[in-house]
Amino acid sequence: MARVWLNVDLGELPDEPDQLYACANVVNVACGGHAGDDASMRRAIELCAAHRARLGAHPSYPDRKGFGRMRVAIPPEELRRIVSEQCARLQGFARAAGAVIAFVKPHGALYHVARDDEATAEAIVVGAAQVLGMFTVIGPAQGALLKAAARAKLGYAREGFADRATREDGTLVPRGEPGSLLLDPAVAAERATALACGGEVDTVCVHGDTPGAVAIASAVRAALDGLART
């Protein structure tokens, strides 16, 4: 079985535990759209290096008030510019630290819209590629974003979620609905194991802002590492 790795969305909160970086194989760093500033980006890059986690950009709709969780009506050409600017901001700090941005994962509502909307998916891929060149896109296991990455000849990592409940169509149960968050580390680890063994994902996500994220991420990483050794 191919190794399935853990990605964690970080650089979003002022009191983010350093331990989350130690758990992650890949860290998706907020780059100013929904969260993040110069100091948080520098800190995230430093912690990725310290814990040997690979670095990813986590662009979003420009929606700090709503944390990027609401769809924003933006023309595709404007969205391309926004994604490019966010990736360029993180890229500047990465280059200064001798780091490479190897992944791009859209955040929140932008992620979900990109699954179904071809123009949005194309804007994300093209906007990021204008700055970063080659990288691996992290996104839904099927849909428009996967196809856009293929057209651009970029790598693609199909993603599942350890700390979130999903609907039958694979979309996340909206936050605020009963059972949307999976907060028991053992349950999250079981879900990650099932996803990995199902063969339909390449990576599993834990959100850094999930309550108890350190315990959840630790359990999920241990489960995935255990599978890799079998």
RAUR-V983692 format. One record per backbone hydrogen bond with DSSP energy under -0.5 kcal/mol. CO is the residue of the C=O (numbers start at 1). NH is the residue of the N-H. Records with the same first field share a line. If there is no record, write none. Layout:
CO=NH  NH
//
This chain:
5=204
6=25  26
7=206
8=10  28
9=208
10=30
13=16
17=20
18=21  22
19=23
20=24
25=54
26=8  28
27=29  56
28=10  30
29=58
35=32
37=41
38=42
39=43
40=44
41=45
42=46
43=47
44=48
45=49
46=50
47=51
48=52  53
49=52
54=27
55=102  103
56=29
57=105
58=31
59=107
61=63
63=68
64=67
66=69
68=109  110
72=74
75=78  79
76=80
77=81
78=82
79=83
80=84
81=85
82=86
83=87
84=88
85=89
86=90
87=91
88=92
89=93
90=94
91=95
92=96
93=97
94=99
95=98
100=55  102
102=136
103=57
104=138
107=110  111
108=112
109=113
110=114
111=115
112=115  116
113=116  117
114=145
115=144
116=118
117=121
118=122
119=123
120=124
121=125
122=126
123=127
124=128
125=129
126=130
127=131
128=131  132
129=133
132=134
135=155
136=104
137=139  157
139=159
143=147
144=148
145=149
146=150
147=151
148=152
149=154
150=153
155=137
156=158
157=139
158=202  203
160=205
163=182
165=173
167=170
171=167
174=177
177=180
180=165
181=183
183=185
184=188
185=189
186=190
187=191
188=192
189=193
190=194
191=195
192=196
193=197
194=198
195=199  200  201
196=199
202=5
203=160
204=7
205=162  163
206=9
207=210
210=213
212=216
213=217
214=218
215=219
216=220
217=221
218=222
219=223
220=224
221=225
222=226
223=227
224=228
225=229
226=230
227=230
//
